[in-house]
Amino acid sequence: MPQAAPLTTASLPDGIEIFRAGRHLDDAGVAHHFSEADLAGMAASYSPALREAPLTVGHPADNLPAYGWVKSVGRNAAGVLTISPHNVEPQFAEMVAS
């Protein structure tokens, strides 16, 4: 009996910067301020066991398609929110690299 082909995944580096403290505009043009403490709380409260965040292009309403997943959220030395991705589709990793 033939076996299914193994799932092929690629890797992206840990520590991808995704969000900085400061003033941000939402889709409706409303300004929101995010402090260093807000970012620290975001990093501390991320739980992939509760709900793993998908890697998407843009901000699709339904979070689809997912091209990979966020393993963890942290902050770098500059205080910027970062992610460590996993189970990344090779085409997405190539797109990000280019």
MARVO-302232 format. One record per residue: residue number from 1; z, y negated, x of N, C-alpha, C, O in turn. Coordinates in Angstrom, 3 decimals. Each point is the difference from the previous one (the first is absolute). Layout:
N
+------+----------+----------+----------+----------+----------+----------+----------+----------+----------+----------+----------+----------+
: loro :     n.up :  n.north :   n.east :    ca.up : ca.north :  ca.east :     c.up :  c.north :   c.east :     o.up :  o.north :   o.east :
+------+----------+----------+----------+----------+----------+----------+----------+----------+----------+----------+----------+----------+
:  NUM :        Z :        Y :        X :        Z :        Y :        X :        Z :        Y :        X :        Z :        Y :        X :
...
+------+----------+----------+----------+----------+----------+----------+----------+----------+----------+----------+----------+----------+
//
This chain:
98
+------+----------+----------+----------+----------+----------+----------+----------+----------+----------+----------+----------+----------+
: loro :     n.up :  n.north :   n.east :    ca.up : ca.north :  ca.east :     c.up :  c.north :   c.east :     o.up :  o.north :   o.east :
+------+----------+----------+----------+----------+----------+----------+----------+----------+----------+----------+----------+----------+
:    1 :    0.000 :    1.167 :    0.833 :    0.000 :   -1.167 :   -0.833 :    0.000 :   -1.249 :    0.891 :    0.834 :   -0.095 :    0.901 :
:    2 :   -1.734 :   -0.857 :   -1.121 :   -0.043 :   -1.187 :    0.851 :    1.240 :   -0.866 :   -0.182 :    0.559 :   -0.104 :   -1.092 :
:    3 :   -0.152 :   -0.513 :    2.193 :    1.155 :   -0.895 :   -0.053 :   -0.479 :   -1.437 :   -0.147 :   -1.082 :   -0.362 :    0.462 :
:    4 :    1.903 :   -0.443 :   -1.110 :   -0.314 :   -1.418 :   -0.152 :    0.056 :   -0.670 :    1.364 :    0.810 :    0.370 :    0.850 :
:    5 :   -1.665 :   -1.346 :   -0.649 :    0.015 :   -0.748 :    1.252 :    1.316 :   -0.759 :    0.111 :    0.498 :   -0.531 :   -0.992 :
:    6 :    0.067 :    0.478 :    2.200 :    1.259 :   -0.735 :    0.148 :   -0.206 :   -1.488 :   -0.248 :   -1.075 :   -0.544 :    0.252 :
:    7 :    2.118 :   -0.099 :   -0.748 :   -0.037 :   -1.437 :   -0.243 :   -0.121 :   -0.714 :    1.341 :    0.804 :    0.226 :    0.904 :
:    8 :   -1.799 :   -1.077 :   -0.780 :   -0.197 :   -0.747 :    1.234 :    0.620 :   -1.373 :   -0.165 :   -0.304 :   -0.727 :   -0.946 :
:    9 :    1.179 :    0.380 :    1.882 :    0.595 :   -1.328 :   -0.025 :   -0.156 :   -0.629 :    1.374 :   -0.231 :    0.690 :    0.993 :
:   10 :    0.358 :   -1.982 :   -0.952 :   -0.062 :   -0.757 :    1.239 :    1.319 :   -0.732 :    0.161 :    0.873 :    0.069 :   -0.866 :
:   11 :   -0.739 :   -0.761 :    1.964 :    1.243 :   -0.744 :    0.175 :   -0.292 :   -1.476 :    0.224 :   -1.038 :   -0.382 :    0.540 :
:   12 :    1.960 :   -0.401 :   -0.961 :    0.028 :   -1.428 :    0.286 :    1.301 :   -0.235 :    0.751 :    0.940 :    0.781 :   -0.146 :
:   13 :   -0.865 :   -1.832 :    0.942 :    1.232 :   -0.228 :    0.770 :    1.172 :   -0.390 :   -0.888 :   -0.187 :   -0.558 :   -1.081 :
:   14 :    1.379 :    0.853 :    1.538 :    1.206 :   -0.484 :   -0.664 :    0.115 :   -1.497 :    0.252 :   -0.575 :   -0.518 :    0.958 :
:   15 :    1.301 :   -0.165 :   -1.800 :    0.268 :   -1.413 :    0.214 :   -1.096 :   -0.943 :   -0.441 :   -0.129 :   -1.096 :    0.547 :
:   16 :   -0.677 :    1.505 :   -1.542 :   -1.050 :   -0.879 :   -0.519 :    0.662 :   -1.130 :   -0.785 :    0.754 :    0.250 :   -0.940 :
:   17 :   -1.038 :   -1.491 :    1.328 :    0.592 :   -1.156 :   -0.672 :   -0.619 :   -0.189 :   -1.378 :   -1.221 :    0.006 :   -0.152 :
:   18 :    2.095 :   -0.176 :   -0.868 :   -0.512 :   -0.142 :   -1.365 :    0.467 :   -1.258 :   -0.717 :   -0.637 :   -0.422 :   -0.966 :
:   19 :    1.750 :   -0.201 :    1.417 :    0.529 :   -1.126 :   -0.779 :    0.949 :   -0.820 :    0.849 :    0.825 :    0.552 :    0.727 :
:   20 :   -0.940 :   -1.872 :   -0.815 :    0.869 :   -0.922 :    0.726 :    0.860 :   -0.796 :   -0.980 :   -0.385 :   -0.221 :   -1.148 :
:   21 :    1.539 :   -0.197 :    1.616 :    0.843 :   -0.900 :   -0.797 :   -0.742 :   -1.321 :   -0.181 :   -0.843 :   -0.370 :    0.817 :
:   22 :    1.165 :   -0.324 :   -1.887 :   -0.605 :   -1.305 :   -0.238 :   -0.530 :   -0.121 :   -1.411 :    0.356 :    0.778 :   -0.885 :
:   23 :   -1.213 :   -1.766 :    0.688 :   -0.567 :   -0.316 :   -1.313 :   -1.278 :    0.802 :   -0.201 :   -0.875 :    0.020 :    0.866 :
:   24 :    0.775 :    0.639 :   -2.015 :   -1.175 :    0.801 :   -0.357 :   -0.415 :   -0.354 :   -1.426 :    0.846 :   -0.257 :   -0.856 :
:   25 :   -2.151 :    0.247 :    0.612 :   -0.522 :   -0.254 :   -1.345 :   -0.368 :    1.317 :   -0.658 :   -0.631 :    0.852 :    0.626 :
:   26 :    1.018 :   -0.675 :   -1.887 :   -0.412 :    1.200 :   -0.728 :   -1.394 :   -0.208 :   -0.589 :   -0.601 :   -1.057 :    0.192 :
:   27 :    0.087 :    2.051 :   -0.902 :   -1.355 :   -0.061 :   -0.559 :   -0.196 :   -1.137 :   -0.991 :   -1.125 :   -0.448 :   -0.219 :
:   28 :    2.217 :   -0.023 :   -0.383 :   -0.084 :   -1.098 :   -0.958 :    0.184 :   -1.360 :    0.676 :    0.004 :   -1.032 :   -0.671 :
:   29 :    0.150 :    1.032 :    1.997 :    0.168 :   -1.249 :    0.725 :    1.429 :   -0.518 :    0.041 :    0.241 :   -1.130 :    0.425 :
:   30 :    0.700 :    1.943 :   -0.862 :    1.410 :   -0.388 :    0.002 :    0.594 :    0.296 :    1.381 :   -0.167 :    1.096 :    0.535 :
:   31 :    0.853 :   -2.076 :    0.026 :    0.607 :    0.164 :    1.323 :    1.340 :    0.717 :   -0.103 :    0.792 :   -0.249 :   -0.909 :
:   32 :   -0.561 :    1.142 :    1.862 :    1.268 :    0.727 :    0.105 :    0.439 :   -0.084 :    1.454 :   -0.827 :    0.059 :    0.910 :
:   33 :    2.129 :   -0.197 :   -0.694 :    0.530 :   -0.053 :    1.360 :    0.747 :    1.293 :    0.297 :    0.846 :    0.433 :   -0.784 :
:   34 :   -1.161 :    0.177 :    1.914 :    0.667 :    1.220 :    0.445 :    0.718 :   -0.304 :    1.306 :   -0.617 :   -0.434 :    0.973 :
:   35 :    1.919 :    0.665 :   -0.959 :    0.828 :   -0.293 :    1.169 :    0.045 :    1.204 :    0.940 :   -0.474 :    1.087 :   -0.330 :
:   36 :    1.050 :   -1.308 :    1.497 :    0.224 :    1.096 :    0.953 :    0.892 :    1.066 :   -0.651 :   -0.203 :    1.198 :    0.199 :
:   37 :    1.193 :   -1.654 :   -0.979 :    0.889 :    0.946 :   -0.692 :   -0.761 :    0.811 :   -1.036 :    0.278 :    1.186 :   -0.182 :
:   38 :   -1.234 :   -1.809 :   -0.498 :   -0.828 :    0.730 :   -0.965 :   -0.756 :    1.134 :    0.696 :   -0.044 :    1.125 :   -0.496 :
:   39 :   -0.552 :   -1.437 :    1.655 :   -0.746 :    1.008 :    0.741 :    0.909 :    1.116 :    0.491 :   -0.373 :    1.172 :   -0.042 :
:   40 :    1.561 :   -1.531 :    0.504 :    0.967 :    1.015 :    0.439 :    0.351 :    0.924 :   -1.162 :    0.119 :    1.213 :    0.179 :
:   41 :    0.046 :   -1.787 :   -1.367 :    0.293 :    0.806 :   -1.180 :   -1.143 :    0.910 :   -0.387 :    0.217 :    1.143 :   -0.400 :
:   42 :   -1.448 :   -1.652 :    0.518 :   -1.173 :    0.825 :   -0.300 :   -0.052 :    1.205 :    0.930 :   -0.219 :    1.129 :   -0.440 :
:   43 :    0.420 :   -1.379 :    1.722 :   -0.050 :    1.087 :    0.975 :    1.114 :    1.017 :   -0.246 :   -0.230 :    1.208 :    0.054 :
:   44 :    1.421 :   -1.700 :   -0.322 :    1.153 :    0.889 :   -0.196 :   -0.097 :    0.818 :   -1.283 :    0.504 :    1.122 :   -0.060 :
:   45 :   -1.146 :   -1.674 :   -0.964 :   -0.015 :    0.685 :   -1.289 :   -1.203 :    0.928 :   -0.198 :   -0.043 :    0.730 :   -0.990 :
:   46 :   -0.938 :   -0.737 :    1.909 :   -1.168 :    0.865 :   -0.194 :    0.415 :    1.457 :    0.086 :    0.648 :    0.415 :    0.961 :
:   47 :   -1.022 :    0.355 :   -1.966 :    0.326 :    1.426 :   -0.037 :   -1.219 :    0.793 :   -0.458 :   -0.300 :    0.035 :   -1.193 :
:   48 :   -0.411 :    0.608 :    2.137 :   -1.151 :    0.796 :   -0.418 :    0.390 :    1.169 :   -0.907 :   -0.836 :    0.500 :   -0.753 :
:   49 :    2.082 :   -0.067 :    0.814 :    0.443 :    1.069 :   -0.890 :    0.045 :   -0.482 :   -1.449 :   -0.218 :    0.780 :   -0.928 :
:   50 :    0.501 :   -2.067 :    0.742 :    0.044 :   -0.585 :   -1.338 :   -1.411 :   -0.289 :   -0.505 :   -0.360 :    0.380 :   -1.113 :
:   51 :   -0.436 :   -1.058 :    1.946 :   -1.402 :   -0.283 :   -0.321 :   -0.704 :   -0.394 :    1.278 :    0.256 :   -1.062 :    0.569 :
:   52 :   -1.143 :    1.929 :   -0.128 :   -0.740 :   -0.253 :    1.227 :   -1.133 :   -0.989 :   -0.269 :   -0.784 :    0.193 :   -0.929 :
:   53 :    0.698 :   -1.239 :    1.731 :   -1.021 :   -1.031 :   -0.191 :   -1.353 :    0.480 :    0.535 :   -0.072 :    0.575 :    1.086 :
:   54 :   -0.996 :   -0.813 :   -1.850 :   -1.333 :    0.394 :    0.457 :   -0.612 :   -1.056 :    0.918 :    0.336 :   -1.181 :   -0.085 :
:   55 :   -1.232 :    1.621 :    0.959 :   -0.825 :   -0.925 :    0.773 :   -1.264 :   -0.222 :   -0.808 :   -0.733 :    0.948 :   -0.282 :
:   56 :    0.471 :   -2.198 :   -0.092 :   -1.168 :   -0.340 :   -0.811 :   -0.757 :   -1.150 :    0.653 :    0.464 :   -0.594 :    0.973 :
:   57 :   -1.611 :    0.296 :   -1.514 :   -0.759 :   -1.178 :    0.417 :    0.240 :   -1.062 :   -1.060 :   -0.293 :    0.209 :   -1.177 :
:   58 :    0.827 :   -1.345 :    1.597 :    0.322 :   -1.050 :   -0.955 :    1.273 :    0.333 :   -0.751 :    0.891 :    0.671 :    0.521 :
:   59 :   -0.818 :   -1.148 :   -1.746 :    1.166 :    0.233 :   -0.854 :   -0.462 :    0.518 :   -1.362 :    0.152 :   -0.690 :   -1.008 :
:   60 :   -0.721 :    1.914 :    0.970 :   -0.484 :    0.508 :   -1.287 :    1.144 :    0.211 :   -0.986 :    1.092 :    0.419 :    0.383 :
:   61 :   -1.349 :   -0.708 :   -1.639 :    1.027 :    0.088 :   -1.036 :    0.606 :    1.395 :   -0.116 :    1.191 :    0.139 :   -0.274 :
:   62 :   -1.997 :    0.880 :    0.480 :    0.502 :    1.368 :   -0.161 :    0.335 :    0.674 :    1.332 :    0.313 :    1.190 :    0.029 :
:   63 :   -0.378 :   -1.957 :    1.090 :    0.279 :    0.527 :    1.344 :   -0.900 :    1.163 :    0.384 :    0.402 :    0.880 :    0.762 :
:   64 :   -1.622 :   -0.877 :   -1.290 :   -0.960 :    1.045 :    0.327 :   -1.285 :   -0.625 :    0.506 :   -0.322 :   -1.116 :   -0.408 :
:   65 :   -0.406 :    1.759 :    1.247 :    0.352 :    1.274 :    0.624 :    0.987 :   -0.200 :    1.141 :    0.046 :   -1.060 :    0.625 :
:   66 :    0.740 :    2.094 :   -0.368 :    0.928 :    0.000 :    1.128 :   -0.700 :    0.651 :    1.183 :   -0.512 :    1.114 :   -0.111 :
:   67 :    0.491 :   -1.805 :    1.238 :   -0.642 :    0.501 :    1.221 :    1.012 :    0.531 :    0.998 :   -0.369 :    0.376 :    1.113 :
:   68 :    1.627 :   -0.340 :   -1.490 :    1.086 :    0.469 :    0.835 :    1.295 :   -0.458 :   -0.643 :    0.008 :   -0.497 :   -1.126 :
:   69 :    1.084 :    0.670 :    1.851 :    1.317 :   -0.285 :   -0.570 :    0.896 :   -0.668 :    1.020 :   -0.200 :    0.141 :    1.207 :
:   70 :    1.199 :   -0.876 :   -1.704 :    0.948 :   -0.693 :    0.863 :    1.218 :    0.897 :    0.210 :    0.746 :    0.297 :   -0.933 :
:   71 :   -0.568 :    0.124 :    2.181 :    1.120 :    0.859 :    0.360 :    1.303 :   -0.793 :    0.075 :    1.047 :    0.454 :   -0.461 :
:   72 :   -1.132 :   -1.666 :    1.061 :    1.202 :   -0.818 :    0.128 :   -0.371 :   -1.474 :    0.094 :   -1.126 :   -0.360 :    0.343 :
:   73 :    2.110 :   -0.483 :   -0.659 :   -0.143 :   -1.454 :    0.083 :    1.107 :   -0.504 :    0.912 :    1.147 :    0.435 :   -0.095 :
:   74 :   -1.506 :   -1.355 :    0.976 :    0.982 :   -0.560 :    0.920 :   -0.343 :   -1.438 :    0.317 :   -0.813 :   -0.621 :   -0.686 :
:   75 :    1.437 :    0.090 :    1.728 :   -0.300 :   -1.349 :    0.476 :   -0.132 :    0.047 :    1.508 :    0.722 :    0.731 :    0.677 :
:   76 :   -1.646 :   -1.514 :   -0.161 :   -0.171 :   -0.051 :    1.443 :    0.889 :   -1.080 :    0.607 :    0.777 :   -0.640 :   -0.708 :
:   77 :   -0.895 :    0.437 :    2.029 :    0.853 :   -0.965 :    0.703 :   -0.172 :   -1.423 :   -0.525 :    0.923 :   -0.809 :    0.089 :
:   78 :   -2.105 :    0.497 :   -0.639 :   -0.250 :   -1.334 :   -0.556 :    0.490 :   -0.128 :   -1.437 :   -0.109 :   -1.073 :   -0.594 :
:   79 :    0.645 :    2.146 :    0.027 :    0.508 :   -0.031 :   -1.367 :   -1.042 :    0.287 :   -1.066 :    0.294 :   -0.098 :   -1.191 :
:   80 :   -1.514 :    0.451 :    1.600 :   -1.084 :    0.274 :   -0.935 :    0.187 :    1.398 :   -0.590 :    0.375 :    0.931 :    0.714 :
:   81 :   -0.635 :   -0.783 :   -2.013 :    0.078 :    1.293 :   -0.675 :   -1.136 :    0.883 :    0.509 :   -1.147 :   -0.440 :    0.069 :
:   82 :    1.462 :    1.677 :    0.285 :   -0.985 :    0.929 :    0.541 :    0.067 :    1.335 :   -0.727 :    0.992 :    0.324 :   -0.652 :
:   83 :   -2.075 :    0.446 :    0.781 :   -0.024 :    1.349 :   -0.577 :   -0.390 :    1.018 :    1.057 :   -0.627 :   -0.319 :    1.010 :
:   84 :    1.022 :    1.553 :   -1.283 :   -0.470 :    1.161 :    0.747 :   -0.739 :    0.881 :   -0.994 :    0.617 :    0.564 :   -0.904 :
:   85 :   -1.941 :   -0.438 :    1.061 :   -0.786 :    0.781 :   -0.953 :   -0.070 :    1.487 :    0.377 :    0.281 :    0.382 :    1.136 :
:   86 :   -0.661 :    0.441 :   -2.115 :   -0.263 :    1.415 :    0.272 :   -0.976 :    0.531 :   -1.047 :   -0.279 :   -0.665 :   -0.998 :
:   87 :   -0.233 :    1.861 :    1.236 :   -0.997 :    0.630 :   -0.878 :   -1.157 :   -0.954 :   -0.304 :   -0.385 :   -0.181 :   -1.155 :
:   88 :   -0.157 :   -0.418 :    2.199 :   -1.056 :   -0.995 :   -0.124 :   -1.367 :    0.669 :    0.029 :   -0.266 :    0.853 :    0.847 :
:   89 :   -0.597 :   -1.244 :   -1.774 :   -1.367 :    0.529 :   -0.026 :   -0.774 :   -0.551 :    1.191 :    0.097 :   -1.188 :    0.307 :
:   90 :   -0.864 :    2.043 :    0.364 :   -0.712 :   -0.430 :    1.221 :   -0.896 :   -1.213 :   -0.206 :   -0.043 :   -0.871 :    0.869 :
:   91 :   -0.677 :    0.779 :   -1.991 :   -0.890 :   -1.131 :   -0.221 :    0.782 :   -1.308 :   -0.103 :   -0.470 :   -1.042 :    0.458 :
:   92 :    1.638 :    1.089 :   -1.047 :    0.851 :   -1.183 :   -0.117 :    0.500 :   -0.406 :    1.380 :   -0.012 :   -1.184 :    0.335 :
:   93 :    0.451 :    2.146 :    0.471 :    0.472 :   -0.295 :    1.350 :   -1.120 :   -0.631 :    0.829 :    0.246 :   -0.934 :    0.763 :
:   94 :   -1.454 :    1.430 :   -0.907 :   -1.146 :   -0.576 :    0.719 :   -0.259 :   -1.433 :   -0.456 :   -0.275 :   -0.873 :    0.825 :
:   95 :    0.361 :    0.625 :   -2.129 :   -0.217 :   -1.339 :   -0.530 :    1.047 :   -0.975 :    0.530 :   -0.328 :   -1.121 :    0.387 :
:   96 :    1.587 :    1.553 :   -0.370 :    1.073 :   -0.847 :    0.500 :   -0.195 :   -0.273 :    1.497 :    0.210 :   -1.122 :    0.461 :
:   97 :   -0.605 :    2.131 :    0.279 :   -0.190 :   -0.160 :    1.446 :   -1.140 :   -0.954 :    0.333 :    0.036 :   -0.694 :    1.016 :
:   98 :   -1.051 :    0.666 :   -1.883 :   -1.141 :   -0.869 :    0.289 :    0.266 :   -1.391 :   -0.486 :   -0.847 :   -0.880 :    0.152 :
+------+----------+----------+----------+----------+----------+----------+----------+----------+----------+----------+----------+----------+
//
